[in-house]
Amino acid sequence: MARTIIDNIVIEHYENADFFEFCKYTSIRFFEVLHFEKGSGTLTINGNTTPYSANTTFVFVPDDIYIVEVETKTTVTTIKFLRSFFSNSLNSNSALPIHNWFRKIERVLHIGSHQLRALEFYSKDDKVHLASLIEILYKENEKKESFDIIIIENSLTIILHIISRNIKCVTDPEVAISQNTKIQDIIDYLHTHIYQPELLTNKQLAKQFNIADNYIGQYFKKYMDLSIKKYVLNYKLKLVETRLKHTDMQFSEIALELGFTDASHLNKTFLAYKGQTIGAYKNSLA
């Protein structure tokens, strides 16, 4: 179990460095967390430059390319999940199944690269906890052969969970809701609880956001130009596409996870909304 997890994750730590070579794993890296403990400088991400400073965290998705330009000596930890990490070979070897690992990063995958900046935290506690967990992770990993896989797995799980809940879901840029934070909050809530259908009913949403039961549907449609039910379905189909693209999960596994009756039901729905079967979509990615 230990070797399967560790062989598919690269954890590197640099103390007071003034130059970094992070591009070695770009071609096989799937997802990456980059945490600057101290120091300052700039990151050029896909051609766009943004500053970094002490205690800032960045996340990167497939095909992102970045370059670090150091201004003051920098201490940084990078956690790279290689593409092989999300293969089904891990299902029986890890304490946490592939789909649970994947859930923790999928919200990040739906954010365009041009929007990737330093992670903004909803609470100071989350920022402090994340820094502490990353320190625990790299120190445990440095033990090499004597590391404790339970500490590593649990630290990774919580790190990804904290990142996920501090990622704001991005709405359709053509929808004029920039001044309506409640709609953005509703969308964040829908994305966060997409696997809990009992929390996505109009009654539950009305209670959560203090809007009348018989008005919540109209309120959402006014700003989003589609019903809550259809928005949820569209988002689920995006998650289906993400799994087909980035994992080798079975169609039946994807269907079960996302609340479809079976693979046939998922296939019919995907065909109706996307114009092709899930098999055809998967083949087009090859």
N, C-alpha and C positions, 0 to 999 in steps of 0.2 A: 504493500500500500504506500509506504513512504517514498520509495523510489519512483513510483508512477507519478505521484504529485510533483515531487521536486524536479524530476527530469523534464517536466513540461512547464516549469516556471523558472525564470532567471531573476534572482534577487541580488542586486549589487549596491554596495555602499561606498561612498567616497568622502574622505575627511579633508577639509581645508584644501580642496583642489582648485586649480586655476585653468584646467583644460579637461574636457570630457570627450570620450568616443562612445556615443550611445547608438550609433547606427549599425553596429555589427549584426543585430538581430532583426533589423527592419523587415527583411523579406519574409521572415517566418513569425514575426510578432503579430499577435491578434489584438491585444488590449494591453495598455500600459498605464501604470500609476507612477508619477514622478513627484517626489516630495522634497522640497528644499528646506532643510533644517535651519541653515543660516547662510549668509552671503547675499550678493545681489548681482544683477546682470540682466540680460535679455534672452528671450526665446524667440526664434524665428520658426513659426509653425506654418508649413505649407506656403511659405512666402510672406506671411504676415508676422510682424514683430510685436511682442508684448513684453513688459518687464516682469521679472520675478524678484522676490525679496525673501527674507527669513520667514519660515513657517507658511509657505504657499505650496499648493498642490495642483498639479495638472493631470489631466487624463487624455489618453490618445487611443484612437480607434484604428482599424485596419487601413493601411496605406498612408496614414499620417507620417509626415517627415518633419523632424525638428532639428534645430541647431542651437546649442547653448553658447552664448558669448558672456564670459565671466568678467565682472568689474571688480568685485572683492571676493577673496577666497571663499569657496562655497563647500558646504557639507550637504550631500544629497543622497537620497535612496531611490532606486528605481526598481519597480516590480513589473516584470514583463511576462504576460501570459502568452505562451507560444500557441500557434494555430492548432498544434496537436493536443493541446490541453482539453479541447472541447470535442474530442472524438469519443465514440461510444466505448472504447476500450477502457475508459475510466469508470464506466458505470458500476462495475462489480468490484473495483479496486479502491474507490474513494468512499469515505463515510458520507459524502454529500453527492447525490446523483448529478449527472451532467446538466439536467434541466434546471436544477436549483442553483448551480453555479451561474448558468447562463442568465437566469432571471435577474441576477444581481448586477449585470452590466448592460442589459438590453436597452434600458432607458438612455444610457450614454450613446449607444449605437444609433439612436434615432435623432441625434443632434448633429447638425452639419458641422464640418470641420472649421468653417469660418467663425463659428460661435464658440469654439473651445478657447477658454481663457482660464485664469486661475479660478479654482473652484470657490464659489461663494457659499458660505455656510449660513444656515438658518439660525444656528445658535453657536455661541462661543464654546459650549461644552463639546459639541461635535468636533470642532476644530482641534481642541485639546486632546480629545480621545483618539482622534485619527493619528495625530503625531505620536502619541504614546504607543499605539498599536503597531505602527510602522517600525518604531524603535525595537519593540519586543520581537517583531517578526525577523528583522535583519540580524539581531543578536542571536536569536535561536538558530537561524540558518547558518550563521558563522561556525556553529559547532560541528558542521558537516556530518560526519557519520554518527554522531551521538545526539543529533537533534531530536526533539519530541514532535512527532507528526501531529499529535492532537493540538499542541500549542500553535503549530504552523497553520493547520486547517482552520482552527477557530479564529485565529487572528486574521487570516485572509477573508473568512466569511464576514466578520464584523467590519473590516476595512471596506469591502465592496458594498456592504449594506449601508454604511454611513455615506459613502460616495453617492450611491443610488438615491438616497432620500434627500440629498442636497443638490441634486440635478433638477433644474426646472424643465418641465416638459415644454416643448416648443409648439406653438399652434401654427396653423396655416398663416403665412405672412400676408396673404391677401385679405384675411379677415381683420377688419378694423376693430381690434379690441385692446389696443395698446393702453387705453385709459381705463379699462375695465379689469381690475385685478381680481374680482370675484370670479369672472369667467375663467381666467387663468388658473385660479385656485381650484375650480371645479375640474378643469382638465387635468391638473396635477393629481387630484384625488382619484379620478377615473383611471389614470395610468398606474398609480400606486396600488390600487385595489383591483386591478383587472382580473386577478385570479380568485377574487372573492365576490361572486355574483350577488350574494345576499346584501352586499354593501353598495351595490350599484342601482338599486331600485329608485324610482322617483321619490318614494316616501322617505327612504334613507337619505337621499341627496338633499331633499327639502329640509329635513331635520338637521343635517350637517351644516347647511349653509343658510339656515334661517329664512327660507323662502316657502311660500304656501305650496302645499302638495299639488294643488290643481294648476299652479302657475310655473313650477320649475321647468316643465317640458317646453312651454312657450318661451320662457326666459332664455333657455339654452339655444333654442332654434333661432331666436331673434338675432343672436350674435354669431352663431356658428353656421346657420343656414342648413342645418340638418338635425334630426332628432338625436336624443341621447343614445337611444338604442342603436341607431345606425352609426353614430360616432364610435361607440364601443365595438361594434362589429368591424368597422374599418380599421380600427387600431389593432384588433385581434388578427386581422388578415396581414397587417404589416409585421406583426410578430411572427406569423407563419412564414412570411418571406424571409425574415431575418434568420429563422432556424433552418430553413431550406438552404440558405446561402452560406451560413457559417458553421453548421453542425451536420453530423450524419445521423441525426435522430430519425427513427422510423416514423412514417406518416401516421400510424396509429398512436404513437406516443405523443406526437404534436397535437393530434385531434383531442386526445384525452386531457392533456394538460390545459388546453385552451377552451374546453367546455363544449366541444362538438360531440355528437352522439358516437361517431366512429369515423374512420378514414374516408368512407364513402360520403358521409354527410359533409365533411370538410372539403372533399374534392368537388362536390356539387356546388357548394357555396363559393369556393375559390373560382371555379369556372364561371359562375354567374356574375361575379363582381370583377374578376381580373381577366376574363376572356380566354383563359387556358387552364388546363388541369395542373394539379400540383406536380405531377410527374413531368409534364412538359416544361414547367417552370424550372424544376430541378435540373433537367437535362440541358436547358438553355444556359445554365451557369457553368457547365463543364468546359 
